[in-house]
Amino acid sequence: MFDRKGYFVVEKSAADEEKLFELVLGAGADDMREDGSNFEILTAPENFEAVRAALESAGIATAAAEISMMPQNYVKLEGKNAQTMLNLMEVLEDHEDIQNVWANFDIDESELKD
């Protein structure tokens, strides 16, 4: 259900999209996509350090840089199911014995404001 990937987040204001795309693909990234006000860069774990070094040498700051588990597909949640999942995630993330939590749910931002 999940793939291990290198994951970077770069704010759109930090770099030109076309130049950033060329830079990270040249360094071994698999994909780059837009997510609101950020670019998300995905790479194979073995190319993570090369992509990080390329971003650093170009002076591009990252908002996030980690090896993560990326969902292969997402499940849309609404209403009570969305709220229940958010409560569960909060409890899991706050538990002292849990180091990481990954999920494949998709909750609309309007649900988060309730």
N, C-alpha and C positions, 0 to 999 in steps of 0.2 A: 504494500500500500504506500510505501515511502521509498524515495531514493536518496542516498547520501550525496550531497552536493556542496560545493563551495558557494557561498551566498554573500554578495556585497550590495550595499545600498549607497547610492550617491545622489545627493540632492541635485535637482535639475539646474539650479543656479550655480553649481560648482563646475560644470563642464558643458561644452557644446555636444549635442547628441551625436552628431556624425563623427566627430573626432574621438569621442569616448568609445563609440561602437568599434571604430577601426583599431583603437588602442587595445581594448580588452580582447577582441577577437584575435588580434595578432599575438597576444600573450597566452592564448589558449582557452579563452572563455567559450562556453557552449552557446550562450544566448544572453540577450539584453532586452528588457521590456520596461515599459513605462508603468508606473503605479502612482497616480495622482501627481504629487510634486517631487517624485523620486524616480530614479532609474534603478532597476534591480538587475544584477548581473549574476548569472549562474555559470558554474564551472565544475568540471570533474575535480574530485578532491586532490588528485595528484597535480593539478594545474593551479591550485589555490595560491601557493606562494608566488608563482610567476605572475599571476594577475595582480596580486597585492603589490609586488615589486614594481610592476608597470604603472600602476596607479600612483604609488608613492613617488616614483621618479618623474612623473608628469606633474606632481604637485596637486593631485586631486584627492581631497579629503573624503573619507568614507564615513557614513553615519552608522554603518554596521559592516562587519567582516567576520564571518564564521563558517565553520563546516556545520551544516545543518541537515535535517531530514525534511525533504520537500515532498508534499503529497503528490501522488500520481493522478488523483482526481479529488474533487471537492463535493461535499454534501451541503445543500442549501438548507438552512434552518430558519424557522420563523416562529414568532409568538412564544408560547410557553416552552417549546423545545429549545429555542434560542436562549432564553433566560436560564433554563436548567443547565445547559451546556456552559454558559458563562460562569454560573455559580460553581460548577464542577471544576472548571479550569482554575478559578481563583483558589479553591481549596487545595487542588493539586500543587499549584505553584507556591503556595504558602507552606506546604508540608516540608519539614526539615530534612526528611530522608529522600526527597525527590530532587534530582539535579536538573533534569530537562523535561519539558513537556512539549510534544508535537501533536498537531491536530489537523484534520482535513475538513473542518466545517467552514461554511461560507455564511456569514450573517451580515445582512444589510446594515449600513450605518444608522439608519432610522431606528433599528431595534436596539442599538447600543445606547441611545439617548434616553430610553425609557427607564 
